[in-house]
Amino acid sequence: MDNHFCYSECFLCKKRYRVGPNIYDGRRIPAYEISICMLCYRSNWDGFTKVDAEKIEAHLKANGLHIPKRNEKGWLPRDGEFKLVEIVGIDFS
C-alpha cells in the first residue's frame, strides 16, 4: 500500500489534516464552500461562535455567497441552511 497522503488545511484553525479514500480527518461544508478538520467540525455542533462566524462571513462576502440566518443561539448554523428537499427534491416535513 502506498504511504503517500494528501493533506488539506482547516479553514478555521489552519491545521493540516489528511484526506483521501477511507480517511475522514476533515469535512467539507458545501453551504460555506469551506473544509474544516473534524475537531473544528465536532466542536461546533451547535453552530459557529462569533470568532469563527466572522471568518466564515468574510469568506462568504468575498466570494459572493449567501450568508445564512443565525440559529436560536445567534450563531451561524454548522452545516448552513441545506435541507433534504434542496438536495433530493423530497419534502419530509
N, C-alpha and C positions, 0 to 999 in steps of 0.2 A: 504494500500500500504506500502511496506517495505521501510523504510527511510535509508537503508544502501547503501552507494555509493562505487564505485570503483574509484580509482584515478590513474593517470599516471603523470610522471614528464616530463616537456617540455625539449627536448634535448638542446634547445638554452638558455632559461632564467632560467631553473631549477625550475620554479614554478610548483606546483601541480595543476592539473585540473581534473574535473570529467569526467568519461567515462561510457558508458553503453547504454542500449536501450533508444532511444529518447533524449540522451544527447550528444551534439555536441560541447563540450568545447575545443576540440583538433582535430588535423588532422594527419593522418599517411601519410608519403611521401614514397611510395614504392621504388622509384628510389634511395633514400638515406638510406632506411631501418631505418628511424627515425620517431618519433612522436613529434609534437610541439603543443603548445597551439594556440588557434585561434588568440590571439593578435599578436603573432610572425608570424603566417601564413599570416594574413591580412597585417601586416606591411611590409612584404617582397614580395608584389605582383609583383614587377618588378625585383626581384632577390635578392639573399643573398649578402650583402656587405662584405667587407674584413674580419671583425672580425668574423661574423657568418660563412663565407665561410671557414675560417681557421679551425674552429671546425669541420665542416662537412667533409672537405677534410681529416683531420686527422682520423676521424671515417671511411671514405671510404677506406683509405690506410690500416688502422689497420685490416679491415675486408675483404680486397682483392676485393673491389667493384669498379666498373667503375666510373671514375671522368668525368662528362660531360663537354662539351665545355662551355666556358663562353658566356654570351649573348653580345649584342652590347654595353652594358654599362661596360662590363668587369666583371660582377657579375655572380655567379652560378645561373642558372635558378631555380625558386622556386620549380617546380614540376619535375625537371630532364629533360630528353630528350624523355620521352614517347610520342608516337604518337598513335592516334587511330588505325592505321594499325597494330601496335605491339600488341594491346590488343585484337582486334576482327578480324584482318585479312582483313579489308576492307580499301582500299586506296581511300580517298575522294579528293585527290589533283588533 
